[in-house]
Amino acid sequence: MRDPRYDILFEPVRIGPLTAKNRFWQVPHCSGMGYRYPNAEAAMRGVKAEGGWGVISTQEAEIHPTSDISPANEARLWSAEDIPALARVTEAIQAHGALAAIQLVHNGLHTANRYSRMIPLGPSPAVYDGNDPVQARGMDKADIAAMRRWYVQAARRARDAGFDVIYVYAGHDMSVLQHFLSRRHNHRSDEYGGSFENRLRLFREVIGDVRDAIGDRCALAVRLAVDELLGPDGITCDGEGRDIIAALAEEPDVWDVNLSNWANDSQTSRFADEGFQEPYTAFVKSVTTKPVVGVGRYTSPDSMVRVIRKGILDFIGAARPSIADPFLPKKIEEGRIDDIRECIGCNICTSGDNTCVPMRCTQNPTVGEEWRRGWHPEQIGRLERPEPALIIGGGPAGLEAARALGARGAEVTLAEAGTEWGGRVSREARLPGIAAWGRVRDWRLGQIRNQTNVQTYLQSPLTADDILGYGIPHVALATGARWRTDGVGRSHRLPLPYLSEGRLLTPDDLMDRGAAAIAAPGPVVIFDDDCYYMGSLMAEVAIAAGHEVTFVTPDVMVGSFAQNTLEQGRIQRRLIDLGVRILPTRLLAGRGADWLDLACSYSGKVERLSCSTLITVTGRLPVEGLWLDLQARKGDWADAGIKTVTRIGDALAPGTIAAANFSGHLYARDFGTETDPDSVPFRREDIAMLLAP
């Protein structure tokens, strides 16, 4: 039964000619599925509708070939040929009583048009804001007329595809409409440039054009970045961001407000707390009577109620929390708060879009697999003849395998050698800024404790003899991985024997013993060949303990993969602010007791650093002793009653926590079935489309 405190979240809200059934609004977010994988896209959005979201939007939809953001895979509305794929999305959403929304976008100078090869368009001549050697052409009056026409045509196609809410988008520095609003991008001297009113003109015109195009069947939403966090060089919430809302206050049926750019709007939990956007968006309701949507990675229903009652928002907007738990609204409605899979704010979801593949999620291993594998986030088929399973290792893979397999009805024994659950999750969550990652452990433990068929044991190291003695038919080894001490990684493919000439640590040492592991005084050098988050966290730990730190990487920047999780700039800025010396494009070249030689990765030129302690963040090796022992005794398995022994998670191949979680879930889903190693293990969109009626 729902807690009455949360009744306000389930009130219907009028949006122009329509009514949303509740206050939960899945704002536009990329999925990596888009126009190339329409079945997958439709199934993913449909599951969210089933989970109780009142309004569900697509990602951005390109309105014209001059707004081609290939290889990114978003939605497309270039012509009528794109309508059928998007109609699948609206049908999947509306089947569960939700409103379907679409975000119309022309990306202006944010796109290089790599596929269409058309010249980008902007308010003024400008260099494309990526790395391609491409420039946008300044739009003339004919181009402006064409732009308005393209928005009208796209709006009509969206209406014909069945969408209920049509967005006009001016956010994240990704829209030609925001570029016209911006003094940074708009250097025109005609009636579309110069003064605030002139820079607002095209935005106002397009809003009016789209309103006329969609008529009274659809609601009109406007998505605006009210602050770019650039101070006086950009749009600010106490300057032109507020002025835009005030000038157009009653034009749309609903305002969706956020920050620009995407890295500001979707900050990770390492750098921003729940509700971090409120200081920038709280003013909006004071200047419009229309309902307001806003985001802030809200996972707590108490926080949601607070922002509604304080008059900050009318709708709880969500992207990442809706990915982590598509059934978040339904769980609140049914009084199952403890069942919510809370977003941890790691942004592994954004890495899918930024690498042009279907998204993944650390908390929700089923996202992106709703259609191609037929996975549902809340439903998993019961085993017809469940056999017992022994899972060894209580990290993310082991916990997820035990939880999901328990849900399938198997008798599960989960054994962890250590004194705490969570494995690498617990150890990493104690590092600076990422405590929220502990939610991966906490949610799974909470679910397991409600399963009487799952037995858990801490401080239970097992040997091959133990396992053979138990005779449990199915064994999964989730024994994790350890960081290498020999320097082998992306750049050094062979062991570096000279590393042992001085004091050498890995992240495992600091996670096991904290900064005390460094012990020796003198300068600390981090060698980061992992190129994600761990190297920078090691630097923060060492700096906090008072050490002089130099960060060395073969890459051109700190944590380059973190560009995909939208936090690389903040990571590098934090190290700079902490006084860490950063030396990019350097390889290891030699080592003594108190020195370290580095070689330029381009020229080979060698330089020597003072180094009392070297912390290498390179590759990891699976903890495979138990696996090898069992393989050596494979001839004894049958007599012991053992049918299968399987490695999962980092014990199979070290990767992200999301990958470990997925591996554990896959083990549970495939449990008891014979898989053909030569077959494709999921449906492929291209074949499905050819065979579709």
BAVEX-271773 format. One record per residue (C-alpha): x, y, z. Coordinates in steps of 0.5 Angstrom, whole numbers, padded with zeros to 4 digits, always signed. Last residue first. Layout:
N
XYZ/...
***
This chain:
693
+0010-0016-0083/+0017-0016-0080/+0022-0021-0083/+0027-0016-0086/+0026-0012-0079/+0028-0018-0075/+0034-0019-0079/+0037-0012-0079/+0035-0012-0071/+0039-0018-0069/+0036-0022-0064/+0041-0025-0058/+0046-0030-0057/+0049-0031-0064/+0051-0038-0065/+0057-0041-0065/+0058-0042-0057/+0051-0046-0057/+0048-0045-0050/+0045-0051-0046/+0040-0049-0041/+0040-0050-0034/+0042-0043-0032/+0042-0038-0038/+0038-0032-0034/+0042-0033-0028/+0049-0033-0031/+0047-0027-0035/+0045-0024-0029/+0052-0025-0026/+0056-0023-0032/+0051-0016-0033/+0053-0015-0026/+0061-0016-0027/+0060-0011-0034/+0057-0006-0030/+0062-0006-0025/+0067-0005-0030/+0072-0010-0033/+0076-0016-0031/+0075-0022-0035/+0072-0029-0032/+0074-0028-0025/+0072-0020-0026/+0065-0023-0027/+0063-0030-0028/+0067-0037-0028/+0063-0043-0029/+0063-0050-0026/+0058-0055-0029/+0055-0062-0027/+0058-0063-0020/+0055-0070-0017/+0062-0071-0014/+0063-0077-0018/+0062-0073-0024/+0067-0068-0022/+0073-0072-0020/+0076-0072-0027/+0075-0064-0027/+0081-0065-0022/+0086-0060-0025/+0080-0056-0027/+0078-0055-0020/+0085-0053-0018/+0085-0048-0024/+0079-0045-0022/+0081-0044-0015/+0087-0041-0017/+0084-0036-0021/+0084-0029-0018/+0083-0026-0025/+0089-0021-0027/+0088-0013-0027/+0091-0008-0032/+0095-0002-0031/+0094+0003-0024/+0101+0003-0022/+0103+0006-0015/+0110+0008-0015/+0113+0010-0008/+0119+0014-0006/+0120+0017-0013/+0124+0023-0016/+0123+0024-0023/+0128+0022-0029/+0127+0024-0036/+0128+0020-0042/+0126+0022-0050/+0123+0016-0053/+0120+0021-0058/+0112+0020-0058/+0111+0016-0052/+0116+0021-0048/+0120+0016-0044/+0120+0016-0036/+0125+0014-0031/+0123+0013-0024/+0127+0015-0018/+0128+0013-0010/+0130+0006-0010/+0131+0006-0018/+0126+0005-0024/+0127+0005-0031/+0123+0007-0038/+0115+0008-0036/+0111+0011-0041/+0110+0018-0042/+0104+0022-0046/+0101+0026-0040/+0105+0029-0034/+0100+0032-0029/+0103+0035-0023/+0098+0034-0017/+0096+0041-0014/+0089+0039-0011/+0086+0044-0016/+0090+0041-0022/+0087+0034-0019/+0080+0037-0019/+0081+0040-0026/+0083+0033-0029/+0077+0030-0026/+0072+0035-0027/+0074+0035-0035/+0073+0028-0035/+0067+0027-0032/+0062+0026-0038/+0062+0019-0037/+0064+0018-0044/+0070+0023-0043/+0071+0019-0037/+0075+0014-0042/+0080+0019-0042/+0082+0019-0035/+0087+0024-0035/+0089+0027-0041/+0094+0025-0047/+0095+0018-0045/+0101+0015-0043/+0100+0017-0036/+0103+0020-0030/+0100+0023-0024/+0105+0027-0020/+0104+0027-0012/+0107+0031-0006/+0104+0027+0000/+0100+0030+0005/+0095+0024+0006/+0089+0028+0002/+0094+0028-0003/+0095+0020-0003/+0088+0019-0003/+0086+0024-0009/+0092+0021-0013/+0089+0014-0012/+0082+0017-0014/+0085+0020-0021/+0088+0013-0022/+0082+0009-0021/+0077+0013-0025/+0078+0011-0033/+0085+0011-0037/+0087+0004-0034/+0095+0006-0036/+0095+0011-0030/+0102+0011-0027/+0101+0015-0020/+0108+0018-0017/+0109+0019-0010/+0114+0024-0007/+0117+0023+0000/+0115+0019+0006/+0114+0012+0006/+0108+0009+0009/+0104+0009+0002/+0099+0003+0005/+0097+0008+0011/+0093+0012+0005/+0088+0006+0006/+0090-0001+0008/+0086-0005+0003/+0084+0000-0002/+0091+0003-0002/+0094-0004-0003/+0089-0006-0008/+0090+0000-0012/+0097-0002-0013/+0104-0001-0009/+0111-0001-0011/+0117+0001-0007/+0123+0001-0011/+0127-0004-0015/+0121-0008-0016/+0119-0004-0022/+0125-0006-0026/+0122-0013-0028/+0117-0009-0033/+0112-0015-0035/+0111-0015-0043/+0105-0011-0046/+0107-0004-0043/+0102+0001-0047/+0095-0002-0045/+0097-0006-0039/+0103-0010-0036/+0106-0006-0030/+0108-0012-0027/+0104-0011-0020/+0097-0013-0023/+0091-0010-0020/+0087-0016-0017/+0081-0020-0020/+0074-0023-0017/+0073-0029-0014/+0066-0030-0018/+0066-0037-0019/+0060-0041-0020/+0058-0048-0018/+0053-0052-0021/+0051-0059-0018/+0053-0058-0011/+0057-0064-0009/+0059-0061-0002/+0065-0065-0002/+0068-0063-0009/+0067-0056-0007/+0071-0057+0000/+0076-0061-0004/+0077-0055-0009/+0078-0050-0003/+0073-0045+0000/+0074-0039+0004/+0068-0038+0008/+0068-0031+0012/+0061-0029+0010/+0056-0034+0009/+0049-0033+0005/+0043-0038+0004/+0039-0036-0002/+0032-0040-0002/+0029-0036+0004/+0029-0030-0001/+0028-0023+0003/+0035-0023+0005/+0037-0023-0002/+0033-0017-0004/+0036-0013+0001/+0043-0016-0001/+0042-0014-0008/+0040-0007-0007/+0046-0006-0002/+0051-0008-0006/+0050-0004-0012/+0048+0002-0007/+0055+0002-0005/+0056+0006-0011/+0054+0012-0008/+0060+0012-0004/+0064+0015-0010/+0067+0022-0008/+0073+0019-0005/+0074+0012-0004/+0070+0008+0001/+0066+0006-0005/+0072+0002-0008/+0072-0003-0003/+0065-0004-0002/+0064-0005-0010/+0070-0009-0011/+0067-0015-0006/+0060-0013-0004/+0059-0017+0002/+0064-0016+0008/+0069-0021+0012/+0072-0024+0007/+0071-0031+0004/+0064-0030+0001/+0060-0036+0000/+0053-0036-0003/+0049-0042-0003/+0043-0042-0008/+0037-0047-0008/+0034-0045-0015/+0027-0041-0015/+0028-0037-0021/+0028-0031-0016/+0034-0034-0013/+0038-0035-0019/+0037-0027-0020/+0039-0025-0013/+0045-0031-0013/+0048-0028-0020/+0047-0021-0018/+0051-0022-0011/+0056-0026-0015/+0057-0021-0020/+0057-0015-0016/+0062-0018-0010/+0060-0024-0006/+0065-0029-0008/+0063-0037-0009/+0056-0039-0012/+0054-0046-0010/+0048-0048-0014/+0042-0052-0013/+0038-0055-0019/+0031-0052-0021/+0027-0057-0025/+0022-0052-0029/+0026-0046-0027/+0022-0039-0026/+0022-0034-0031/+0025-0027-0029/+0021-0021-0029/+0022-0014-0026/+0028-0012-0031/+0025-0015-0036/+0030-0019-0041/+0027-0021-0048/+0035-0022-0051/+0034-0017-0057/+0028-0014-0054/+0029-0012-0047/+0036-0012-0047/+0038-0005-0047/+0037-0005-0040/+0037-0011-0037/+0043-0011-0033/+0040-0005-0028/+0045-0002-0023/+0051-0001-0027/+0047+0001-0033/+0048-0001-0041/+0046+0003-0047/+0046+0001-0054/+0052+0003-0058/+0055+0009-0061/+0061+0010-0056/+0058+0017-0053/+0051+0013-0053/+0054+0007-0049/+0058+0012-0044/+0052+0016-0042/+0049+0009-0039/+0056+0008-0035/+0054+0015-0032/+0056+0013-0025/+0050+0017-0021/+0049+0011-0017/+0041+0010-0019/+0037+0007-0014/+0034+0000-0015/+0028+0001-0012/+0025-0005-0008/+0026-0002-0001/+0021+0003-0003/+0016-0002-0004/+0009+0002-0002/+0005+0000-0009/+0006+0007-0011/+0013+0008-0010/+0015+0001-0013/+0010+0003-0019/+0014+0010-0020/+0021+0007-0020/+0019+0001-0025/+0024+0003-0030/+0030+0003-0025/+0037+0004-0026/+0034+0007-0033/+0029+0011-0030/+0034+0014-0025/+0039+0016-0031/+0033+0020-0034/+0029+0023-0029/+0024+0029-0029/+0020+0030-0023/+0014+0034-0025/+0011+0040-0022/+0017+0043-0020/+0020+0048-0015/+0014+0050-0012/+0016+0048-0005/+0011+0042-0005/+0013+0039-0011/+0021+0040-0009/+0019+0036-0003/+0015+0031-0005/+0021+0029-0010/+0026+0029-0004/+0022+0024+0000/+0021+0020-0006/+0028+0019-0006/+0032+0017-0013/+0032+0024-0016/+0038+0025-0021/+0037+0032-0021/+0032+0034-0026/+0026+0039-0028/+0019+0039-0031/+0015+0045-0030/+0008+0046-0031/+0005+0053-0034/+0004+0059-0030/+0010+0062-0031/+0015+0067-0028/+0015+0064-0021/+0015+0057-0023/+0022+0058-0026/+0026+0061-0020/+0028+0054-0018/+0032+0052-0024/+0039+0054-0022/+0039+0053-0015/+0035+0046-0016/+0040+0043-0021/+0044+0039-0015/+0038+0035-0013/+0041+0029-0011/+0049+0031-0010/+0054+0033-0015/+0061+0031-0017/+0063+0024-0015/+0055+0023-0016/+0056+0024-0024/+0054+0030-0027/+0048+0030-0032/+0046+0037-0034/+0053+0040-0033/+0057+0034-0038/+0051+0035-0042/+0052+0043-0043/+0048+0046-0041/+0043+0046-0035/+0036+0044-0034/+0029+0046-0035/+0023+0043-0038/+0017+0048-0039/+0010+0045-0041/+0004+0048-0045/+0009+0052-0049/+0008+0060-0050/+0006+0062-0043/+0012+0064-0040/+0016+0066-0047/+0019+0073-0045/+0019+0071-0038/+0023+0064-0039/+0028+0067-0044/+0029+0073-0039/+0031+0068-0033/+0036+0064-0038/+0038+0071-0040/+0040+0073-0033/+0039+0070-0026/+0039+0063-0029/+0045+0065-0033/+0046+0064-0041/+0054+0065-0042/+0060+0069-0042/+0057+0072-0036/+0058+0066-0032/+0060+0060-0036/+0055+0055-0032/+0051+0054-0038/+0044+0056-0034/+0037+0056-0036/+0038+0050-0041/+0031+0050-0045/+0026+0044-0046/+0020+0047-0049/+0014+0042-0049/+0008+0043-0054/+0002+0038-0052/-0001+0035-0058/-0009+0034-0061/-0010+0042-0061/-0006+0043-0067/+0001+0040-0068/+0003+0045-0074/+0000+0051-0071/+0004+0050-0064/+0010+0048-0068/+0010+0055-0072/+0009+0059-0066/+0015+0055-0062/+0019+0056-0068/+0018+0064-0069/+0020+0065-0061/+0026+0061-0062/+0028+0065-0068/+0026+0071-0065/+0030+0070-0058/+0037+0073-0061/+0033+0079-0064/+0030+0080-0057/+0036+0080-0053/+0040+0085-0058/+0045+0083-0063/+0042+0078-0068/+0036+0075-0071/+0034+0082-0074/+0040+0083-0077/+0047+0084-0074/+0049+0077-0073/+0054+0075-0068/+0050+0069-0065/+0055+0063-0062/+0058+0066-0056/+0052+0071-0055/+0047+0065-0055/+0040+0065-0057/+0041+0063-0064/+0046+0058-0062/+0040+0055-0057/+0036+0055-0063/+0041+0051-0067/+0041+0046-0062/+0047+0042-0058/+0049+0047-0053/+0046+0043-0048/+0039+0046-0049/+0034+0049-0054/+0029+0044-0056/+0022+0044-0058/+0019+0038-0056/+0012+0035-0058/+0008+0031-0053/+0003+0026-0055/+0006+0023-0061/+0002+0018-0065/+0007+0018-0071/+0003+0023-0075/+0004+0028-0069/+0011+0027-0070/+0011+0027-0078/+0007+0034-0077/+0012+0036-0072/+0018+0034-0077/+0015+0038-0082/+0014+0045-0078/+0021+0044-0076/+0024+0043-0083/+0019+0050-0085/+0022+0054-0079/+0029+0052-0082/+0028+0053-0089/+0026+0060-0087/+0032+0061-0083/+0036+0058-0089/+0033+0063-0094/+0034+0069-0089/+0042+0067-0089/+0045+0062-0084/+0052+0062-0083/+0056+0056-0085/+0058+0051-0080/+0066+0049-0081/+0069+0042-0081/+0076+0040-0080/+0073+0035-0075/+0075+0035-0068/+0068+0037-0065/+0065+0044-0064/+0064+0045-0071/+0068+0052-0073/+0063+0058-0074/+0060+0062-0079/+0054+0066-0076/+0047+0063-0074/+0049+0056-0075/+0048+0051-0081/+0053+0045-0082/+0054+0043-0089/+0051+0037-0092/+0056+0031-0092/+0050+0026-0090/+0054+0021-0086/+0059+0026-0083/+0054+0032-0082/+0059+0035-0077/+0054+0037-0072/+0054+0042-0066/+0054+0048-0071/+0046+0047-0072/+0044+0041-0068/+0037+0041-0071/+0032+0038-0066/+0025+0035-0064/+0024+0032-0058/+0019+0027-0058/+0014+0025-0052/+0009+0019-0051/+0004+0020-0046/+0003+0014-0041/-0003+0009-0041/+0001+0002-0041/+0000+0001-0049/+0001+0009-0050/+0009+0007-0049/+0009+0001-0054/+0005+0004-0059/+0009+0011-0059/+0015+0007-0060/+0013+0003-0066/+0010+0009-0069/+0018+0012-0069/+0020+0006-0073/+0014+0007-0078/+0015+0015-0078/+0022+0015-0081/+0020+0014-0088/+0016+0020-0088/+0022+0024-0088/+0028+0027-0084/+0025+0025-0077/+0031+0021-0074/+0032+0018-0067/+0039+0018-0064/+0045+0013-0066/+0051+0017-0066/+0055+0016-0072/+0053+0020-0074/+0050+0027-0072/+0046+0029-0078/+0043+0036-0077/+0043+0038-0084/+0040+0031-0086/+0033+0034-0083/+0029+0034-0076/+0034+0030-0072/+0030+0027-0066/+0033+0028-0059/+0032+0022-0055/+0025+0019-0054/+0020+0021-0049/+0016+0018-0043/+0010+0021-0039/+0007+0018-0034/+0012+0013-0032/+0009+0007-0028/+0013+0001-0030/+0009-0001-0036/+0011+0006-0039/+0018+0004-0037/+0018-0002-0040/+0015+0001-0047/+0021+0006-0047/+0026+0000-0047/+0021-0004-0052/+0021+0001-0057/+0028+0003-0057/+0030-0005-0058/+0025-0005-0064/+0028+0001-0067/+0035-0001-0067/+0038+0004-0072/+0033+0010-0071/+0035+0010-0064/+0039+0005-0060/+0044+0008-0056/+0039+0010-0051/+0040+0018-0051/+0035+0022-0046/+0029+0026-0047/+0025+0027-0040/+0022+0021-0036/+0016+0025-0033/+0013+0022-0026/+0008+0027-0024/+0002+0023-0025/-0003+0021-0030/-0001+0026-0035/-0007+0030-0038/-0008+0033-0045/-0010+0039-0049/-0005+0043-0045/-0001+0039-0040/-0006+0038-0034/-0003+0034-0028/-0006+0028-0025/-0004+0027-0018/+0001+0021-0017/+0007+0025-0014/+0002+0028-0009/+0000+0021-0006/+0007+0020-0003/+0006+0022+0004/+0000+0017+0004/+0005+0012+0004/+0003+0007-0002/+0000+0000+0000/
***
